[in-house]
C-alpha cells in the first residue's frame, strides 16, 4: 500500500510541477512580447528596495488595518509552507511525520513547538480570510466593490480566499486526528481541544482515515493552488519581488525622452549627426499602440498587479467621476497580453488580429483623464507604474494618429506658431504692462 501511495504521489507531483512550468513559460513568453529595456543600475539600492517593499511590505502600512491582516496571510503563507516540506518528504518516502524524531531531541520538543506555532498561525490566517471576505461582501469597501472588478476578477479574489480556508482547515483537521495517534503527550493549542471536541470517541482506524484524507486534501490543494496562480492576480506572490527590484529609482515625476524624437532633434540641430539605422523590417514608432510597443517591464507590471485598487482609490481623476482607473489600465494590459498569447498558442494571428491595446482595450477617454500626478504610482504596494503605460499610449495617439482633445490641439498649434500655448503673437506679450 505504501508503494502505491508513493507512486500516486510522485505522479501527481510530477504532473502538477510540469503543468506549472508550462504555464510559467507562457507568461514569460507574453512578457517578452515587450521591447527590450536594460535595467541594471545601482544594484544595492535595488536590493534594498526589494527587501523593504516586497519582503517588508512597507507600502502596505499606509492603510494599517488591511496591512495587519495581509501580513498575517503573508507570514502564514511563508511559514506554514515549512510544514508542506515535511508533507512532500513524507509523500516521496512513504513515511509519516518525518521531522518529528529529528527535531524532538534531548527532551526538547522543538518539532511540537513548531507545529503548535503553525496551528496558531493557521487560525490567524483563517480569521484574516474571513475579515477580507467581510470587507468585500458585507462592508463593501468601495475600491473592492467597483465595477472594474465585475466578473472574473471578483470571483478570483473569492476563490483564493476560500482555497486558503480549505487548506488551513485541512491542516488543522489532520493535526487534530493525528494528535492521539502520535501519543506525544504534548498539548497543542488548537489540535488538542479540537480533538477533544470532535474525535475523542472515534476509533483508531477512523482516525487514520481522517488523517489520510486530510493529508491528501492538503497536498492536492497545494498543488492545485500552485497551478491556479498563473491564471490569478495572486501570481503577484511570485512576481512582486522581481517587479519591485526592477522598479525605477529615479524621481516619479521624471519622464523618459523618446530616442526617436531625440534623434530627430539632433539631426535638425546638427546636420552631421546620423541617426542609428533601423533594423531590417523595423518601422520607427512614437509611443505605444500595442503591448509589443511597451517595454517588458511594463508588461511585468501588468502581471504583478494585485488588483487591490489602491491606485484607483488615490486617483484624483477617478475620484471626480472620470472614466480613468489605473487598476483597469493594468488589467486591460494583462488581458491584451493573454489574448495575444492564446492566439499564438493556437497558431493564430497574435498581434495581427486586428486589435490593439490602444482603442480596443483602453479608450482615449481614459487616457486623457490622467493628470500625470503619480498618485497611483505612489500608492501601489508593489511599485507598479501605470502612468508610464498611459504616457506611452498618449504619445502614440498624438504623434502617430494626430488624435488629441481640441483644447490640447489648440495649445499645440499656438506653441508651434507663437512659441507659447496662448493665442497671442510673441510681439504682443508685453502689452499687458503698458495697459492702464
C-alpha positions in Angstrom: 0.0 0.0 0.0 2.9 2.3 0.8 4.3 1.7 -2.7 1.0 2.5 -4.3 0.8 5.7 -2.3 4.3 6.8 -3.2 3.7 6.1 -6.9 0.4 8.1 -6.8 2.2 10.9 -5.0 5.1 11.1 -7.5 2.8 11.0 -10.5 0.5 13.8 -9.1 3.5 15.9 -8.0 5.3 15.5 -11.4 2.1 16.4 -13.4 1.5 19.4 -11.2 5.0 20.8 -11.5 5.1 20.1 -15.2 1.9 22.0 -15.8 3.2 24.9 -13.7 6.4 25.1 -15.7 4.4 25.1 -19.0 2.2 28.0 -17.7 5.2 29.9 -16.4 6.9 29.6 -19.8 3.8 31.1 -21.5 3.8 34.0 -19.1 7.5 34.7 -19.8 6.7 34.5 -23.5 4.0 37.1 -23.1 6.2 39.4 -21.0 8.9 39.1 -23.7 6.5 40.4 -26.3 7.6 43.8 -24.9 10.6 45.8 -26.1 14.0 45.2 -24.5 14.9 47.5 -21.6 18.2 47.3 -19.8 17.8 47.8 -16.0 21.0 47.1 -14.1 21.8 50.4 -12.4 22.5 50.8 -8.6 22.2 47.2 -7.6 22.5 47.9 -3.8 19.6 50.3 -3.9 17.5 47.8 -5.9 18.1 45.0 -3.3 17.3 47.5 -0.5 14.1 48.5 -2.3 13.0 44.9 -2.8 13.7 44.0 0.9 11.7 47.0 2.2 8.8 47.0 -0.3 8.3 43.4 -1.5 9.6 41.4 1.6 8.9 44.0 4.3 5.5 45.1 2.9 6.4 48.7 3.8 3.9 50.4 1.5 1.1 48.3 2.8 1.4 50.2 6.1 -0.3 53.3 4.6 -3.6 51.5 5.5 -2.9 49.8 8.8 -6.0 47.6 9.2 -5.8 45.7 5.9 -2.0 45.7 6.2 -2.2 43.9 9.5 -4.4 41.1 8.2 -2.4 40.9 4.9 0.8 40.4 6.9 -0.8 37.6 8.7 -1.7 35.8 5.5 1.7 36.7 4.0 3.7 35.3 7.0 1.3 32.3 7.2 1.9 31.5 3.5 5.7 31.5 4.1 6.0 29.8 7.4 3.1 27.2 7.2 4.7 26.0 3.9 7.6 24.8 6.0 5.2 22.1 7.2 4.4 21.4 3.5 8.1 20.5 3.1 7.5 17.7 5.6 4.4 16.6 3.7 6.4 16.4 0.5 9.2 14.3 2.2 6.5 12.0 3.6 5.0 11.6 0.2 8.2 10.7 -1.5 9.4 8.3 1.2 6.0 6.8 2.4 6.8 7.9 6.0 4.8 10.0 8.4 5.9 13.0 10.4 9.5 12.6 9.1 10.9 15.5 11.1 9.4 14.6 14.5 12.2 12.4 15.7 14.8 14.7 14.1 13.6 17.9 15.8 12.4 16.5 19.1 15.8 15.8 20.7 17.3 15.5 24.2 13.9 16.1 25.8 13.4 19.4 24.0 10.2 19.2 21.8 11.2 21.6 19.0 9.0 19.9 16.5 6.0 20.0 18.8 6.6 23.7 19.4 6.9 24.4 15.7 3.6 22.6 15.0 1.9 24.5 17.8 3.1 27.8 16.3 1.9 26.7 12.8 -1.5 25.9 14.3 -1.9 29.3 15.9 -0.8 30.8 12.6 -3.4 28.7 10.8 -6.2 30.1 12.9 -4.9 33.7 12.4 -4.9 33.1 8.6 -8.5 31.8 8.8 -9.5 34.9 10.7 -7.8 37.1 8.2 -9.5 35.3 5.3 -13.0 35.9 6.9 -12.1 39.5 7.5 -11.2 40.0 3.8 -14.4 38.3 2.8 -16.3 40.6 5.1 -14.6 43.7 3.6 -15.6 42.5 0.1 -19.1 41.4 0.5 -20.6 42.9 3.7 -18.9 46.2 4.4 -18.2 46.6 0.7 -15.1 48.7 0.7 -15.5 51.0 -2.3 -12.2 50.0 -4.1 -13.1 46.3 -3.7 -16.7 46.8 -4.9 -16.1 48.9 -8.0 -17.3 47.8 -11.4 -13.9 47.2 -12.9 -13.8 44.1 -10.7 -17.0 42.6 -12.1 -16.8 39.1 -13.5 -13.6 37.0 -13.2 -11.5 39.5 -11.0 -14.1 39.4 -8.2 -14.5 35.6 -8.5 -10.7 35.2 -8.5 -10.3 37.1 -5.2 -13.1 35.0 -3.6 -11.7 31.7 -4.9 -8.3 32.3 -3.4 -9.7 33.2 0.0 -11.9 30.1 0.0 -8.9 28.0 -1.0 -6.9 29.4 1.9 -9.8 28.5 4.2 -10.0 24.9 2.9 -6.2 24.4 3.1 -5.9 25.8 6.7 -8.9 23.7 7.8 -7.5 20.5 6.3 -4.2 21.1 8.1 -5.9 21.6 11.4 -8.1 18.6 11.0 -5.1 16.4 10.0 -3.2 17.6 13.1 -6.2 17.0 15.4 -6.9 13.5 14.2 -3.2 12.7 14.3 -2.9 14.1 17.8 -4.0 10.8 19.5 -2.2 8.6 17.0 1.2 10.1 17.7 0.9 9.9 21.5 3.4 12.8 22.0 1.9 13.8 25.4 2.2 17.4 24.1 -0.9 19.7 24.4 -1.2 21.6 21.2 -3.1 24.9 21.4 -5.6 24.1 18.6 -5.5 20.4 17.7 -5.7 19.2 21.3 -9.0 20.9 22.1 -10.3 20.2 18.6 -9.5 16.5 19.1 -11.3 16.5 22.4 -14.3 18.2 20.8 -14.6 16.2 17.6 -12.5 13.0 17.5 -12.2 11.7 21.1 -14.8 8.9 20.6 -13.7 7.9 17.1 -11.8 4.6 16.6 -8.2 4.4 15.7 -8.9 3.1 12.2 -11.3 6.1 11.6 -8.6 8.5 12.8 -6.1 7.0 10.3 -8.7 7.5 7.5 -9.3 11.1 8.6 -5.6 11.9 8.7 -5.1 10.3 5.3 -8.0 12.2 3.6 -6.9 15.5 5.2 -3.3 14.9 4.2 -4.2 14.2 0.6 -6.6 17.1 0.5 -4.0 19.5 1.7 -1.4 18.1 -0.7 -3.6 18.2 -3.7 -4.9 21.6 -2.6 -1.4 23.0 -2.5 -0.5 21.6 -6.0 -3.8 22.9 -7.4 -3.1 26.3 -5.8 0.3 26.3 -7.4 -1.3 25.8 -10.9 -4.0 28.3 -10.2 -1.6 31.1 -9.5 -0.5 31.8 -13.2 -4.2 32.4 -14.0 -4.8 34.6 -11.0 -3.9 38.1 -9.7 -2.4 36.2 -6.8 0.6 35.5 -9.1 2.0 38.7 -7.5 3.1 36.4 -4.7 5.9 35.3 -7.1 6.3 38.4 -9.3 6.2 41.1 -6.7 9.9 40.5 -5.8 11.4 40.9 -9.3 8.9 43.7 -10.1 10.0 45.8 -7.2 13.7 45.0 -7.9 13.3 46.4 -11.4 11.1 49.3 -10.5 12.7 52.7 -11.4 14.8 54.5 -8.8 14.6 57.9 -10.4 12.1 60.6 -9.2 8.5 59.7 -10.0 7.9 62.9 -12.0 10.9 62.3 -14.2 9.7 61.3 -17.7 11.8 59.5 -20.3 12.7 61.0 -23.6 11.8 59.1 -26.8 15.0 58.1 -28.6 13.3 58.5 -32.0 12.4 62.2 -31.2 15.8 62.9 -29.6 17.5 61.7 -32.8 15.2 63.8 -35.0 16.0 66.9 -32.9 19.8 66.2 -33.0 19.6 65.8 -36.8 17.8 69.2 -37.1 20.4 70.9 -34.9 23.5 69.2 -36.3 23.5 68.3 -40.0 26.5 66.0 -39.4 24.5 63.8 -36.9 23.4 60.5 -38.4 20.6 58.6 -36.5 21.3 54.9 -35.9 19.9 52.8 -38.7 16.7 50.8 -38.1 16.9 47.1 -38.2 15.7 45.4 -41.3 11.9 45.5 -41.4 11.7 47.8 -38.4 9.4 50.8 -38.6 10.1 53.9 -36.5 7.3 54.3 -33.9 6.4 57.0 -31.5 4.9 55.8 -28.2 3.0 52.6 -27.9 -0.1 51.3 -29.6 0.0 47.7 -28.6 1.8 45.5 -26.0 4.8 44.9 -28.2 5.5 48.6 -28.3 5.7 48.7 -24.5 8.8 47.5 -22.6 9.0 44.1 -20.9 9.0 46.0 -17.6 5.6 47.5 -18.4 4.3 44.0 -19.1 5.8 42.6 -15.9 4.0 45.4 -14.1 0.7 44.2 -15.6 1.3 40.6 -14.5 2.3 41.8 -11.0 -0.9 43.8 -10.4 -2.6 42.7 -7.2 -5.9 44.4 -8.2 -6.1 45.9 -4.7 -7.3 49.2 -6.2 -5.2 51.4 -4.0 -4.0 53.2 -7.2 -7.6 53.9 -8.3 -8.8 55.0 -4.9 -5.9 57.6 -4.8 -6.5 58.8 -8.4 -7.9 62.3 -8.5 -9.4 61.8 -11.9 -11.3 58.7 -10.7 -12.4 60.5 -7.5 -14.1 63.2 -9.6 -16.1 60.6 -11.6 -13.9 60.4 -14.7 -13.6 57.1 -16.6 -9.9 56.5 -15.7 -9.0 53.7 -13.3 -5.2 52.9 -13.1 -6.1 49.4 -11.9 -8.1 48.8 -15.1 -5.2 50.1 -17.2 -3.1 47.3 -15.8 -5.8 44.7 -16.0 -6.5 45.7 -19.7 -2.8 45.4 -20.5 -2.7 41.9 -19.0 -5.9 40.9 -20.8 -4.3 42.0 -24.1 -1.2 40.0 -23.4 -3.3 37.0 -22.5 -5.3 37.3 -25.7 -2.2 37.6 -27.8 -0.7 34.6 -26.1 -3.7 32.4 -26.6 -3.8 33.4 -30.3 -0.1 32.4 -30.6 -0.7 29.1 -28.8 -3.5 28.4 -31.3 -1.1 29.4 -34.1 -3.4 32.3 -34.7 -2.5 35.8 -35.9 -1.3 37.0 -32.5 -0.5 40.8 -32.8 -2.1 40.8 -36.2 -5.6 40.1 -35.0 -7.0 43.5 -36.0 -7.0 44.7 -32.4 -4.6 46.9 -30.4 -4.2 47.7 -26.7 -5.0 51.3 -27.6 -8.6 51.9 -28.5 -9.7 48.2 -28.3 -8.7 47.6 -24.7 -8.1 51.1 -23.3 -10.1 54.1 -24.6 -8.8 57.6 -25.4 -11.2 59.0 -22.8 -9.5 57.0 -20.0 -6.0 58.1 -21.1 -6.8 61.8 -21.4 -8.4 61.9 -18.0 -5.0 61.2 -16.4 -3.4 64.3 -14.8 0.1 62.7 -14.6 0.2 63.3 -10.8 1.8 59.9 -10.0 -0.7 59.3 -7.1 -1.2 55.8 -8.5 2.5 55.0 -8.6 3.0 56.2 -5.1 0.0 54.1 -3.8 1.0 50.8 -5.4 2.3 48.3 -2.8 4.5 46.6 -5.3 5.8 49.7 -7.2 3.8 49.3 -10.4 3.9 52.3 -12.7 0.5 52.7 -14.6 1.5 56.2 -15.6 4.3 55.0 -17.9 1.8 52.9 -19.9 -0.6 55.8 -20.0 2.0 58.3 -21.3 3.3 55.8 -24.0 -0.3 55.3 -25.3 -0.9 59.0 -25.3 2.3 59.6 -27.2 1.1 57.2 -29.9 -2.3 58.9 -30.2 -0.7 62.4 -30.6 2.4 61.6 -32.7 1.1 58.8 -34.8 -2.6 59.2 -35.0 -2.8 63.0 -34.5 -5.7 62.4 -32.1 -6.0 64.7 -29.1 -8.6 66.8 -27.3 -9.5 70.1 -29.1 -8.1 72.2 -26.2 -4.8 70.4 -26.4 -4.7 70.7 -30.2 -5.2 74.4 -30.0 -2.5 74.8 -27.4 0.0 72.8 -29.5 -0.9 74.9 -32.6 -0.2 78.0 -30.6 3.1 76.7 -29.4 4.1 75.9 -33.0 3.0 79.4 -34.2 3.5 81.6 -31.2 6.1 79.8 -29.1 3.5 79.7 -26.2 0.2 77.9 -25.6 -1.7 81.2 -25.7 -3.2 82.7 -28.8 -1.1 85.9 -28.9 1.7 86.9 -31.1 5.1 87.0 -29.3 5.2 90.7 -30.2 2.1 91.3 -28.1 3.2 89.5 -25.0 4.2 92.7 -23.0 1.1 94.6 -24.0 -0.4 94.0 -20.5 2.5 96.0 -19.0 1.5 99.1 -21.0 -2.2 99.0 -20.3 -3.6 101.3 -17.6 
